[in-house]
């Protein structure tokens, strides 16, 4: 086979692969829009790891918080979701300020705290129970607008087996289970 033909075949394979990924991602967005999927995302950029030793869940001054870049990232979700047909959603968040601030800055619907979305980075033993509680809560929600969950890396990873970057989300098929179907990884960046 000559080089030109080999190159054309490679381009065709890449285009076909890209088309399949694009179709799969579009199907994931459609599933989210009609309530057959849920979006769970890691909060936007909050520099650092874990929480300071003086951490107090009721005092944002004792927590890692969103940076200016993180606040911009969180705001970017509104246009990103709207471009995919999602103007409003039911938004649930952990009690950590960086997650609540991400959820609020998204500006796509009222924000409600869901304690099972709280980080268990410092106490990994809580992970299985919190993950099970998140699954049960999400599966018990009535059909209505799309559902967006704002949480932490450990929570997203426990549920999806994906290690998300800051401000990255995962669209999961409903109903949730111990081994949910990952439909897409998404981010407004």
C-alpha positions as CSV (number, residue, x, y, z in Angstrom):
1,X,0.0,0.0,0.0
2,X,1.4,3.4,-0.9
3,X,1.8,6.2,1.7
4,X,-1.0,8.4,0.3
5,X,-3.6,5.6,0.4
6,X,-2.4,4.6,4.0
7,X,-2.8,8.2,5.1
8,X,-6.3,8.5,3.6
9,X,-7.3,5.3,5.4
10,X,-5.9,6.6,8.7
11,X,-7.9,9.9,8.2
12,X,-11.1,7.9,7.4
13,X,-10.6,5.8,10.6
14,X,-10.1,8.9,12.7
15,X,-13.2,10.6,11.2
16,X,-15.3,7.5,11.8
17,X,-14.1,7.2,15.4
18,X,-14.7,10.9,16.0
19,X,-18.2,10.6,14.5
20,X,-19.0,7.7,16.8
21,X,-17.7,9.6,19.8
22,X,-19.7,12.7,18.7
23,X,-22.9,10.6,18.3
24,X,-22.4,8.9,21.7
25,X,-21.8,12.3,23.4
26,X,-24.9,13.8,21.7
27,X,-26.9,10.8,22.8
28,X,-25.7,11.3,26.4
29,X,-26.8,15.0,26.3
30,X,-30.2,13.9,24.9
31,X,-30.6,11.3,27.7
32,X,-29.7,14.0,30.3
33,X,-32.2,16.4,28.8
34,X,-35.1,13.9,28.9
35,X,-34.3,12.6,32.4
36,X,-32.7,9.3,31.4
37,X,-29.3,10.3,32.7
38,X,-27.7,12.4,35.4
39,X,-24.7,14.7,35.3
40,X,-22.3,14.5,38.2
41,X,-19.3,16.9,38.3
42,X,-16.4,17.7,40.4
43,X,-16.5,21.3,41.7
44,X,-14.5,23.9,39.8
45,X,-10.9,24.8,40.5
46,X,-10.2,25.2,44.2
47,X,-6.4,25.0,44.5
48,X,-4.9,22.5,47.0
49,X,-5.7,19.0,48.2
50,X,-8.0,17.9,50.9
51,X,-9.1,20.4,53.6
52,X,-7.1,22.5,56.1
53,X,-6.9,21.0,59.6
54,X,-9.1,23.8,61.0
55,X,-11.9,22.8,58.4
56,X,-15.4,23.7,59.6
57,X,-18.3,22.8,57.2
58,X,-20.2,26.0,58.4
59,X,-17.3,28.4,57.8
60,X,-16.0,29.0,54.2
61,X,-13.0,30.8,55.6
62,X,-11.7,27.5,56.9
63,X,-12.1,25.6,53.6
64,X,-10.4,25.5,50.2
65,X,-12.4,27.8,48.0
66,X,-12.8,28.5,44.4
67,X,-10.1,30.6,42.8
68,X,-11.0,33.3,40.3
69,X,-10.4,30.8,37.6
70,X,-12.7,28.3,39.4
71,X,-15.5,30.9,39.5
72,X,-15.1,31.5,35.8
73,X,-15.1,27.7,35.1
74,X,-18.3,27.3,37.2
75,X,-20.1,30.1,35.3
76,X,-19.1,28.5,32.0
77,X,-21.5,25.6,32.6
78,X,-24.6,27.8,32.0
79,X,-23.8,28.5,28.4
80,X,-22.3,25.0,27.8
81,X,-25.5,23.3,29.1
82,X,-27.8,25.8,27.2
83,X,-26.0,25.0,24.0
84,X,-27.0,21.4,24.5
85,X,-30.6,22.2,25.2
86,X,-30.5,22.3,29.0
87,X,-31.6,25.7,30.4
88,X,-32.7,24.6,33.8
89,X,-32.0,21.7,36.0
90,X,-32.4,20.4,39.6
91,X,-29.0,21.0,41.1
92,X,-27.8,19.2,44.2
93,X,-24.5,19.8,45.9
94,X,-22.3,18.8,48.8
95,X,-22.2,21.1,51.8
96,X,-18.6,22.1,51.1
97,X,-18.4,25.8,50.0
98,X,-16.4,25.1,46.8
99,X,-19.2,22.7,45.7
100,X,-22.0,25.0,46.7
101,X,-20.3,28.0,45.0
102,X,-19.8,26.0,41.8
103,X,-23.5,24.9,41.9
104,X,-24.7,28.5,42.5
105,X,-22.4,30.0,39.8
106,X,-23.8,27.6,37.2
107,X,-27.1,29.5,37.5
108,X,-29.2,26.8,36.0
109,X,-31.7,26.3,38.8
110,X,-32.3,26.2,42.6
111,X,-29.5,24.6,44.5
112,X,-30.3,22.0,47.2
113,X,-27.8,20.4,49.6
114,X,-27.4,16.6,49.4
115,X,-25.2,15.5,52.3
116,X,-24.3,12.2,50.5
117,X,-22.4,14.3,48.0
118,X,-20.0,15.6,50.8
119,X,-16.4,14.7,50.3
120,X,-15.1,11.6,52.1
121,X,-11.5,12.3,51.1
122,X,-10.5,12.5,54.8
123,X,-12.6,9.5,55.8
124,X,-12.6,6.9,52.9
125,X,-14.6,4.5,55.1
126,X,-17.7,6.7,54.6
127,X,-17.4,6.3,50.8
128,X,-19.5,3.2,50.2
129,X,-22.4,4.4,52.4
130,X,-22.4,7.8,50.9
131,X,-22.3,6.4,47.4
132,X,-25.2,4.1,48.1
133,X,-27.2,7.1,49.6
134,X,-26.5,9.1,46.5
135,X,-27.7,6.3,44.3
136,X,-30.8,5.9,46.3
137,X,-31.6,9.6,46.5
138,X,-31.1,10.1,42.7
139,X,-33.1,7.1,41.8
140,X,-36.0,8.3,44.0
141,X,-36.2,11.7,42.4
142,X,-39.4,12.3,40.4
143,X,-39.2,12.8,36.7
144,X,-38.8,16.5,35.9
145,X,-36.0,18.7,34.7
146,X,-32.5,17.3,34.3
147,X,-30.5,16.5,37.4
148,X,-27.0,17.9,38.1
149,X,-24.9,16.8,41.0
150,X,-21.9,18.9,42.2
151,X,-19.5,17.0,44.3
152,X,-15.8,16.0,44.7
153,X,-13.3,13.9,43.0
154,X,-13.6,11.0,45.4
155,X,-17.4,10.9,45.1
156,X,-17.4,11.0,41.3
157,X,-14.7,8.3,41.2
158,X,-16.6,6.1,43.6
159,X,-19.7,6.3,41.5
160,X,-18.2,6.2,38.0
161,X,-14.7,4.8,38.3
162,X,-13.5,8.0,36.5
163,X,-11.0,10.4,38.1
164,X,-12.3,13.8,36.9
165,X,-10.4,17.0,36.6
166,X,-11.7,20.0,38.4
167,X,-14.9,21.2,36.7
168,X,-15.2,18.0,34.7
169,X,-18.5,16.0,34.7
170,X,-19.7,12.6,33.9
171,X,-23.1,11.8,32.4
172,X,-24.4,8.5,33.9
173,X,-27.4,6.5,32.7
174,X,-30.4,6.2,35.0
175,X,-31.3,4.4,37.1
176,X,-28.0,4.6,38.9
177,X,-26.4,1.4,40.2
178,X,-23.2,0.2,41.8
179,X,-21.8,-0.1,38.3
180,X,-23.5,2.7,36.3
181,X,-23.2,3.1,32.6
182,X,-21.0,6.1,31.8
183,X,-22.4,7.8,28.7
184,X,-19.9,10.7,28.4
185,X,-17.2,12.8,30.1
186,X,-17.9,16.5,29.6
187,X,-16.5,19.9,30.5
188,X,-17.2,23.4,29.3
189,X,-13.5,24.0,28.7
